[in-house]
C-alpha cells in the first residue's frame, strides 16, 4: 500500500497532481543532500590525502634533529640505530641550510639548499623539466633541482647556471663581526625543475647532492642537519617520536610531520570538521521535508485511512504504512544520490571540472578520494533520519478517528 501511495500520490481529486510533484521534490531533496555530503567528504578526504602526500614528500613522517639548532654528529651511527626500529621503513640523511641563489646581478633570491642522497620519490614524480640527477655538467657545475616558482622568479630553465652563496662558517653560526663575513660560493647548473603546487615549498627548496651540500656549508662527513624517517604506518609517528626522544635525550629532538607543519594540517582539519557538518544540514532539511510531504498525503488519503480503520486495521498497521512510505522515499533518494555522487566524482577525476587557485589551496584542481565507508555511513544515517521524520505523520494518521476520516472533505 505504501508503494502504491508512492506511485499514485496524485490522488483522485482534480488539481491534486501537485502532490506528486511534492513527492518528487522530497526524493530529490534527499538525493541532492546525499550527493552533496558524499562529494564534500570525498573532496575533504582528497585534500587531506594530497596535502599529506605533498608534505611527507618533503619531510617524511618523523624528523630527528638537534634541539640546539646545530648539526647532528655521528649521523651514520644514529641512522643505523634508528633503522632498527620495527616501525621505521627508511632513514634518509639531510643537510639543509639557507643561502642566497643568484642568476644575475638583479636576479637574486633566498633559498634553502637541501642536500640528499637522492631526490624524494614524490618530488621525482613531479618533475616538469630536466632530470633529478645531480651529476656535474661539462663545466663541472653540480646539478641543482629547483621548484617551478623559484625558476620563474630567477628566470632560469634547465641547463642554466646559478651561483649559491653560503654564509655559514666553521665553528658556529654567528660571526663575530660583519667585516669578517666571507660567503662561500659554489656554481651549479639547473638539472631539473619540479612543481608540487605548494608555492611556499616550490619557491624555497633547491635539492643537490648531500656531499656537495656538506662542502658548501662546511659540515663534517659524519654530520647532518637532520634525519628523515619514513614509517610503515604514519599513525605510529607520535609514539616513535616519543621513543626516540626518551632513548637519546637532549639535544636530540624528534618531531612528527604533523608538528613541523601544524598550520597546514590545522587548515585541513578545519575543513574536515566544518564543511561536512554544514553540508550535512542539507540532508537534515530534506529529511524534514518528508514530514510536510507525508502530511499532505495523509490529507489526500484521509478517507482511505478511515475505511481501513473501520475494517479493523489496527493503528500499528496504519503507522507502518507511512513509516514504509518514508522509508521508500529515503531508499530511492539515497540510491539516486549515491549514483549521482559517483558520477560527479568520476567526472572530476577524469576532467578536473572544479579548478582551484594553487596559491590558496596548494593544488590546481579539487582532489577526490572515494571511501566506501562514507557511502555506507551516509546511507544509514540518512535512512534513519527519513524514518525518524516519518514517525510524526505516521502517528498522526494512526490517531484519526475512523468516522471522522470517512466523512472528511
C-alpha positions as CSV (number, residue, x, y, z in Angstrom):
1,X,0.0,0.0,0.0
2,X,2.9,2.4,0.8
3,X,4.3,1.6,-2.6
4,X,1.0,2.3,-4.3
5,X,0.8,5.7,-2.4
6,X,4.3,6.4,-3.7
7,X,3.4,5.7,-7.3
8,X,-0.1,7.2,-7.2
9,X,0.3,10.0,-4.8
10,X,-1.5,12.4,-7.1
11,X,-4.8,11.3,-5.5
12,X,-8.2,11.2,-7.2
13,X,-9.3,14.8,-6.9
14,X,-8.8,17.3,-9.7
15,X,-5.8,19.5,-9.4
16,X,-4.1,17.3,-6.8
17,X,-1.3,16.4,-9.2
18,X,0.8,18.9,-7.3
19,X,1.1,16.2,-4.6
20,X,3.1,14.0,-6.9
21,X,5.4,16.9,-7.6
22,X,5.9,17.4,-3.9
23,X,6.8,13.7,-3.5
24,X,9.4,14.1,-6.3
25,X,10.8,17.2,-4.5
26,X,11.1,15.2,-1.3
27,X,13.0,12.4,-3.1
28,X,15.1,15.0,-4.9
29,X,16.0,16.8,-1.7
30,X,17.3,13.6,-0.1
31,X,19.2,12.7,-3.3
32,X,20.9,16.1,-3.6
33,X,21.7,16.1,0.1
34,X,23.3,12.7,-0.1
35,X,25.2,13.6,-3.2
36,X,26.4,16.9,-1.8
37,X,27.6,15.3,1.5
38,X,29.4,12.5,-0.2
39,X,31.2,14.8,-2.6
40,X,32.1,17.1,0.3
41,X,33.5,14.1,2.3
42,X,35.4,12.9,-0.8
43,X,36.9,16.3,-1.5
44,X,37.9,16.9,2.1
45,X,39.4,13.4,2.3
46,X,41.2,14.1,-1.0
47,X,42.6,17.4,0.4
48,X,43.9,15.6,3.4
49,X,45.5,12.9,1.4
50,X,47.1,15.3,-1.2
51,X,48.4,17.7,1.4
52,X,49.8,14.9,3.5
53,X,51.4,13.3,0.4
54,X,53.0,16.6,-0.7
55,X,54.3,17.5,2.8
56,X,55.6,14.0,3.5
57,X,57.3,14.1,0.1
58,X,59.4,17.0,1.6
59,X,59.8,15.8,5.1
60,X,59.0,12.1,5.7
61,X,57.0,11.1,8.8
62,X,59.4,11.9,11.6
63,X,62.3,14.4,11.6
64,X,65.2,13.8,14.0
65,X,67.4,16.9,14.6
66,X,69.5,18.8,17.1
67,X,67.5,20.9,19.5
68,X,70.4,23.4,19.7
69,X,70.0,24.4,16.0
70,X,73.3,22.7,15.2
71,X,74.3,19.7,13.1
72,X,73.7,16.2,14.3
73,X,77.0,14.4,14.9
74,X,77.8,10.7,14.4
75,X,74.9,10.5,11.8
76,X,76.0,7.1,10.5
77,X,75.7,5.5,13.9
78,X,72.4,7.2,14.6
79,X,71.0,6.2,11.2
80,X,71.9,2.6,11.9
81,X,70.2,2.6,15.3
82,X,67.1,4.3,14.1
83,X,66.7,1.9,11.2
84,X,66.5,-0.9,13.7
85,X,63.1,0.4,15.0
86,X,60.5,-2.0,13.7
87,X,58.2,0.8,12.7
88,X,60.8,2.5,10.5
89,X,60.9,1.7,6.8
90,X,63.6,4.1,5.7
91,X,66.1,6.7,7.1
92,X,67.4,9.5,4.9
93,X,70.2,11.9,5.9
94,X,69.5,15.6,5.1
95,X,71.8,18.6,5.0
96,X,69.9,21.8,4.7
97,X,70.8,25.4,5.3
98,X,69.6,28.8,4.0
99,X,71.6,30.5,1.3
100,X,71.4,33.1,-1.5
101,X,71.0,32.0,-5.1
102,X,71.9,34.3,-7.9
103,X,71.2,34.1,-11.6
104,X,72.5,37.6,-12.4
105,X,73.2,40.9,-10.7
106,X,69.5,41.6,-10.4
107,X,68.0,38.1,-10.1
108,X,68.8,37.1,-6.5
109,X,66.7,35.2,-4.0
110,X,66.8,33.3,-0.7
111,X,66.8,29.5,-0.9
112,X,67.0,26.5,1.3
113,X,69.6,24.2,-0.2
114,X,68.7,20.6,0.6
115,X,71.4,18.0,0.3
116,X,70.3,14.4,0.0
117,X,71.4,11.0,-1.3
118,X,68.6,11.0,-3.8
119,X,65.5,13.1,-4.5
120,X,62.4,12.1,-2.5
121,X,60.2,9.8,-4.7
122,X,57.3,12.2,-4.5
123,X,59.3,15.1,-6.0
124,X,60.8,12.8,-8.6
125,X,57.3,12.0,-9.8
126,X,56.5,15.8,-10.0
127,X,59.4,16.9,-12.2
128,X,58.2,19.1,-15.1
129,X,61.5,19.6,-16.8
130,X,65.0,18.1,-16.8
131,X,66.0,15.2,-14.5
132,X,66.5,14.6,-10.8
133,X,70.2,13.7,-11.2
134,X,72.8,15.9,-9.5
135,X,75.7,14.9,-11.8
136,X,78.1,17.7,-12.8
137,X,77.8,19.2,-16.3
138,X,80.6,19.7,-18.9
139,X,81.8,22.7,-17.0
140,X,82.0,20.9,-13.7
141,X,79.0,22.6,-12.1
142,X,77.0,20.3,-9.8
143,X,73.3,19.7,-10.5
144,X,70.6,21.6,-8.7
145,X,66.9,20.7,-8.8
146,X,64.6,23.7,-8.0
147,X,60.9,24.4,-7.9
148,X,58.9,26.0,-10.7
149,X,58.1,29.1,-8.6
150,X,61.8,29.7,-7.9
151,X,62.7,29.1,-11.5
152,X,60.2,31.7,-12.7
153,X,61.4,34.2,-10.1
154,X,65.0,33.8,-11.3
155,X,64.1,33.4,-14.9
156,X,66.1,30.2,-15.4
157,X,65.4,27.0,-17.2
158,X,67.1,23.6,-17.3
159,X,70.8,23.9,-18.1
160,X,71.2,27.5,-16.9
161,X,73.9,28.3,-14.5
162,X,73.3,29.7,-11.0
163,X,75.6,30.7,-8.1
164,X,74.9,29.8,-4.4
165,X,76.3,31.8,-1.6
166,X,76.6,30.2,1.9
167,X,77.2,32.4,4.9
168,X,77.8,29.6,7.3
169,X,81.4,29.3,8.7
170,X,83.2,26.5,10.6
171,X,82.9,26.9,14.3
172,X,79.4,28.3,14.6
173,X,76.5,30.1,13.0
174,X,77.2,33.6,14.4
175,X,80.1,35.7,13.1
176,X,82.0,37.9,15.4
177,X,81.9,41.0,13.1
178,X,80.2,41.9,9.8
179,X,83.6,42.8,8.4
180,X,84.6,39.1,8.7
181,X,81.7,37.8,6.7
182,X,83.0,35.9,3.8
183,X,80.5,33.9,1.7
184,X,81.3,30.5,0.5
185,X,80.4,30.3,-3.2
186,X,79.7,27.4,-5.5
187,X,78.4,27.3,-9.1
188,X,75.6,25.0,-10.0
189,X,73.6,24.2,-13.2
190,X,69.8,23.7,-13.1
191,X,69.4,20.0,-13.6
192,X,65.6,19.8,-13.1
193,X,62.5,21.7,-12.2
194,X,59.7,20.3,-10.0
195,X,56.2,21.5,-9.3
196,X,54.0,20.5,-6.4
197,X,51.6,23.5,-6.3
198,X,52.8,24.1,-2.7
199,X,54.0,27.6,-3.6
200,X,55.9,28.1,-0.3
201,X,57.9,25.0,-1.0
202,X,58.4,25.4,-4.7
203,X,59.9,28.8,-4.1
204,X,62.3,27.9,-1.3
205,X,63.8,24.4,-1.6
206,X,66.6,23.5,-4.0
207,X,68.0,20.0,-4.0
208,X,71.5,18.8,-4.6
209,X,73.9,16.0,-3.7
210,X,74.5,15.7,0.1
211,X,78.3,15.7,-0.3
212,X,78.1,18.9,-2.2
213,X,75.9,20.4,0.5
214,X,78.3,19.3,3.2
215,X,81.1,21.1,1.4
216,X,79.1,24.2,0.8
217,X,78.0,24.6,4.4
218,X,81.2,23.2,5.9
219,X,79.7,20.1,7.5
220,X,81.9,17.2,8.7
221,X,81.5,13.9,6.8
222,X,79.5,12.5,9.7
223,X,77.3,15.5,10.3
224,X,73.7,16.1,9.0
225,X,71.1,18.7,9.6
226,X,68.5,16.1,10.4
227,X,67.4,12.5,9.7
228,X,64.1,11.9,7.9
229,X,62.3,8.7,9.0
230,X,59.6,7.1,6.8
231,X,57.4,4.7,8.7
232,X,55.4,1.7,7.7
233,X,52.4,3.3,9.3
234,X,52.1,7.1,9.7
235,X,49.7,6.7,12.6
236,X,52.7,5.5,14.7
237,X,54.6,8.7,14.2
238,X,53.8,10.2,17.6
239,X,54.8,7.1,19.5
240,X,58.0,6.7,17.5
241,X,59.0,10.3,18.1
242,X,58.5,9.9,21.8
243,X,60.5,6.8,22.0
244,X,63.4,8.4,20.1
245,X,63.5,11.4,22.5
246,X,63.3,9.1,25.5
247,X,66.1,6.9,24.2
248,X,68.6,9.6,23.2
249,X,67.6,12.6,25.4
250,X,69.0,16.1,25.0
251,X,69.9,17.5,22.5
252,X,68.2,15.0,20.1
253,X,64.7,16.2,19.2
254,X,62.1,14.2,17.2
255,X,59.1,15.9,15.6
256,X,56.3,14.3,13.5
257,X,55.4,15.8,10.2
258,X,52.1,17.0,11.8
259,X,54.1,19.1,14.3
260,X,56.5,20.5,11.8
261,X,53.7,21.7,9.5
262,X,51.0,22.1,12.1
263,X,49.5,25.1,10.4
264,X,48.7,23.3,7.1
265,X,47.3,20.3,8.9
266,X,45.2,22.6,11.1
267,X,43.7,24.0,7.9
268,X,42.9,20.6,6.7
269,X,41.3,19.5,10.0
270,X,39.1,22.7,9.9
271,X,37.7,21.6,6.5
272,X,37.2,18.1,7.7
273,X,35.2,19.3,10.7
274,X,33.1,22.2,9.3
275,X,32.4,21.5,5.7
276,X,30.7,18.1,6.1
277,X,28.7,19.5,9.1
278,X,27.4,22.4,7.1
279,X,26.5,20.4,4.0
280,X,25.0,17.7,6.3
281,X,22.3,20.2,7.2
282,X,21.0,19.7,3.6
283,X,20.1,16.1,4.4
284,X,18.5,17.2,7.7
285,X,16.4,19.7,5.9
286,X,15.5,17.2,3.2
287,X,14.5,14.6,5.8
288,X,12.2,17.0,7.5
289,X,10.6,18.0,4.1
290,X,9.3,14.4,4.3
291,X,7.2,15.5,7.2
292,X,5.3,18.0,5.1
293,X,5.0,15.6,2.1
294,X,3.6,12.8,4.2
295,X,1.1,15.1,6.0
296,X,-0.1,16.2,2.6
297,X,-0.5,12.6,1.5
298,X,-2.4,11.9,4.8
299,X,-4.8,14.7,4.0
300,X,-5.3,13.3,0.5
301,X,-5.9,9.8,1.7
302,X,-7.8,10.5,4.9
303,X,-10.9,8.7,3.7
304,X,-8.9,5.7,2.8
305,X,-7.4,5.7,6.3
306,X,-10.9,5.8,7.8
307,X,-12.1,2.9,5.7
308,X,-9.1,0.8,6.7
309,X,-9.6,1.6,10.3
310,X,-13.3,0.8,10.1
311,X,-12.4,-2.6,8.6
312,X,-10.4,-3.4,11.6
313,X,-6.9,-2.2,10.6
314,X,-5.0,-1.6,13.9
315,X,-3.2,1.7,14.5
316,X,0.1,-0.1,14.3
317,X,-0.6,-1.1,10.7
318,X,-1.6,2.5,9.7
319,X,1.6,3.8,11.3
320,X,3.7,1.2,9.4
321,X,2.1,2.3,6.1
322,X,3.5,5.8,6.4
323,X,6.8,4.7,8.0
324,X,7.3,2.5,5.0
325,X,6.4,5.3,2.7
326,X,9.1,7.5,4.4
327,X,11.5,4.6,4.1
328,X,10.8,4.2,0.4
329,X,11.4,7.9,-0.1
330,X,14.7,7.6,1.8
331,X,15.9,4.5,-0.1
332,X,15.1,6.0,-3.5
333,X,16.7,9.3,-2.6
334,X,19.8,7.6,-1.2
335,X,20.2,5.4,-4.3
336,X,19.9,8.4,-6.7
337,X,22.2,10.5,-4.5
338,X,25.0,7.9,-4.3
339,X,24.9,7.2,-8.0
340,X,25.0,11.0,-8.7
341,X,27.9,11.4,-6.3
342,X,29.8,8.6,-8.0
343,X,29.1,10.1,-11.4
344,X,30.3,13.6,-10.4
345,X,33.4,12.2,-8.6
346,X,34.3,10.3,-11.8
347,X,33.9,13.4,-13.9
348,X,36.1,15.4,-11.5
349,X,38.8,12.8,-11.6
350,X,38.7,12.5,-15.4
351,X,38.1,16.1,-16.5
352,X,39.0,18.3,-13.4
353,X,35.8,20.2,-13.6
354,X,36.5,22.2,-10.4
355,X,39.7,24.2,-10.8
356,X,41.3,25.8,-7.7
357,X,43.8,28.6,-7.3
358,X,47.1,26.9,-6.3
359,X,48.3,29.8,-4.2
360,X,45.3,29.4,-1.9
361,X,44.7,25.6,-1.9
362,X,48.1,24.2,-2.8
363,X,46.7,22.3,-5.8
364,X,45.2,23.2,-9.2
365,X,42.0,21.1,-9.0
366,X,39.8,19.8,-6.3
367,X,41.0,16.3,-5.3
368,X,38.6,13.4,-4.8
369,X,39.2,10.4,-2.6
370,X,36.3,8.0,-2.5
371,X,35.8,5.8,0.6
372,X,33.2,3.0,0.7
373,X,32.7,3.6,4.4
374,X,31.5,7.2,3.7
375,X,28.8,5.8,1.4
376,X,27.7,3.2,3.9
377,X,27.6,5.7,6.9
378,X,25.8,8.4,4.9
379,X,23.2,5.9,3.7
380,X,22.5,4.5,7.1
381,X,22.3,8.0,8.8
382,X,20.1,9.4,6.0
383,X,17.8,6.4,6.2
384,X,17.4,6.8,10.0
385,X,16.6,10.5,9.5
386,X,14.0,9.7,6.9
387,X,12.3,7.1,9.0
388,X,12.5,9.3,12.1
389,X,11.0,12.2,10.1
390,X,8.1,9.9,9.1
391,X,7.2,9.0,12.6
392,X,5.1,12.1,13.4
393,X,3.0,11.9,10.2
394,X,2.5,8.2,10.7
395,X,1.5,8.7,14.3
396,X,-1.0,11.4,13.2
397,X,-2.5,9.1,10.6
398,X,-3.0,6.3,13.1
399,X,-4.8,8.6,15.6
400,X,-7.5,9.9,13.1
401,X,-11.0,8.6,14.3
402,X,-12.5,6.3,11.6
403,X,-15.9,8.0,11.4
404,X,-14.3,11.5,11.1
405,X,-12.0,10.2,8.5
406,X,-14.7,8.6,6.4
407,X,-16.7,11.9,6.3
408,X,-13.6,14.0,5.7
409,X,-13.9,16.5,2.8
